Amino acid sequence: MKINDILNDFKPFKRRKYKGPGRLTRRLGKDFHRKKSSIKAICEGGNVFGGNTERIDRENIQPTLQRYFLELKQVFPNANINPKDFVPVGSVGKTPTSGDIDLAIDATVMFPKGIEDSYQDWNITPPQFTERFDLLKKRARASSDEQVAVKAILQLISEYVNEHAPNIHMEPKKVQPGQAYGMFPQFDTQGKNLNIGIQIDWMVGHLPWLKFSYSSVPPTEGQSQNVKGLHRTQLMLAMFNAQGYSFRHVYGVINMETKEVEASTPDEALNLLNSLYDMNISVEELGSYHKLHNAIKDHSMYKEVLNVYLKILDSSRADIPEDMQEYWIAHQKELGLTGKFIPDDSNLAQYRTIQ
């Protein structure tokens, strides 16, 4: 299905016949269902559909999602798809417009019987799953079987959607363990197709962690107004990184030396960060870019954290927070900052070295 096809008028769904598969004997799904998800993702996806999408008005989010889930349930009539289980995270609905719609779902809800007994509900056959799992496993030897299994099933779901859904388009090649990216036409409150897409992404993992990881607190008056959830999360990522830890959006916090997971819940992440920086911040402060930034400003490692943070943002489709822009200009050459993804209306657009 071509991308432009989904921007045409909404088509009535025509169900295709599907012959149910047999049963796979792997124990991956049972192990996955017994434990909290250990899926990982290194970075937030950003917009992967380019000029085919636009920001969506807050009032159009609900009617768009209603149509989206209706079609998704028609494509996968046997899957456990309940719109209430897909929780909007990030800045969705908190600002007048949103650049995309991030939906978090607990892996044990999406695959209630474990992967082994659930993937067939998503119209995936045993040979398809086995072949894809083996292929991905060869390419990602450092990943756990659970991570590879979830990536395999999300890729196959994405491919099936592209073959059978009249209006949803997904990007199988962009799939990460626990993350899948899709696009769907925007609809207004009157049910009119606006003939432009909105990116709708899935985050699959342990729901409490996902809600914490993608938390977004809108700025208040007097604070930098060009920040969003990504800025807070990536600042937290930079703080862990500077201390030898890796923050995984869908997974937890890993000690990069031992490769062990040292935090997989919000409280554990908070306690670890407080311990590393000798701070005493609250969960509320950890959820806000501005409060987290203020908490680290006087620390001896502040400059190191800031350098890591700006390098991360240099590869993200986001502006640099206003309260860091002077530092960005002063250290652009030293840090090798290109500004490639800085928006055109940014104060720093004139400093871009790569267009």
Number of C-alpha atoms within 10 A of each C-alpha: 15 8 17 13 13 22 21 15 13 18 11 9 14 11 12 10 6 8 8 13 15 10 13 18 11 13 12 18 23 14 16 24 19 10 11 16 25 23 29 23 19 14 18 16 16 16 19 15 18 9 9 19 21 18 16 24 16 15 14 18 21 14 16 21 18 13 17 20 15 14 20 17 15 16 22 19 14 13 19 16 17 12 15 8 15 20 18 19 21 26 22 21 18 13 11 12 17 20 17 23 23 21 22 27 23 22 23 21 19 20 22 16 15 20 26 22 18 20 27 20 17 21 21 18 18 19 13 14 20 15 12 18 18 14 13 17 18 11 10 12 10 10 17 13 21 20 23 27 27 29 23 26 24 24 25 22 20 22 16 19 24 20 13 19 22 20 27 25 29 27 17 21 11 14 23 23 26 29 26 23 26 24 26 25 26 27 27 17 12 8 14 14 17 15 17 20 28 24 28 21 21 20 29 27 27 25 23 14 23 26 21 21 28 23 19 23 18 19 15 9 7 6 13 17 13 15 20 22 20 23 23 24 26 23 21 22 24 24 26 22 20 17 16 12 21 22 28 21 26 30 27 25 25 21 17 14 9 9 11 11 17 16 20 21 18 18 14 14 23 19 16 17 20 14 11 12 16 10 15 13 15 14 14 10 17 22 20 21 26 21 15 20 18 12 17 17 13 10 13 10 14 16 14 14 22 21 18 19 21 26 18 17 21 18 15 22 17 20 23 25 21 17 14 12 15 13 14 23 13 10 14 19 10 10 13 12 21 17 27 17 17 23 14 11 9 15 13 18 16 11 16 15 12 9 9
